[in-house]
């Protein structure tokens, strides 16, 4: 599975699970603590159902189609659309387009950014990492890192 134009650039490129992320604006860059992270996600990618205790999470879809579940309600979104997952509401998503998805995630505060940095590894190249199924140990580590950064894992990824 290849993505159209899958390389991205940014100040810092990371492999976050099976995705490529670029920290485009760090929460530390401005006084309001706004963070903008660019993502390249493969087909089928889905984070576990989770909730942010301290910050809203805004998703802007640049390319691709994604199915979101926010507080039990599902919606399909595509290129040019924006979705908000308000803090305190359980949410997840699944990449539905075969070519994957290209998104921006915007948050206020450093919790999400810190979690991404702590759960990632430096990207070896500006493309998606080799796909890998999470091991029980990886899931436990991610759950711990999330909890320490105001994010609670509530359930599995979308099927």
KAVEN-V416846 format. One record per residue. NEAR is the number of other C-alpha atoms within 12 Angstrom. Layout:
{{NEAR} {NEAR}}
This chain:
{{15} {20} {23} {21} {19} {28} {27} {31} {22} {20} {19} {28} {31} {36} {33} {38} {36} {29} {42} {43} {44} {39} {36} {26} {28} {31} {23} {19} {17} {14} {13} {14} {20} {27} {33} {34} {40} {40} {43} {41} {48} {39} {28} {26} {37} {31} {35} {28} {29} {35} {33} {35} {24} {24} {28} {30} {37} {29} {36} {29} {32} {25} {32} {33} {33} {39} {32} {36} {30} {29} {21} {16} {15} {19} {23} {22} {28} {26} {21} {18} {23} {24} {31} {30} {34} {24} {26} {22} {26} {32} {39} {38} {37} {34} {35} {27} {27} {20} {23} {35} {43} {41} {37} {33} {34} {34} {33} {30} {30} {35} {34} {40} {39} {27} {27} {36} {29} {25} {29} {28} {22} {25} {27} {16} {20} {24} {31} {37} {28} {19} {20} {15} {14} {20} {11} {10} {11} {17} {21} {15} {20} {29} {28} {19} {25} {32} {25} {23} {27} {26} {34} {31} {30} {22} {18} {20} {24} {25} {18}}
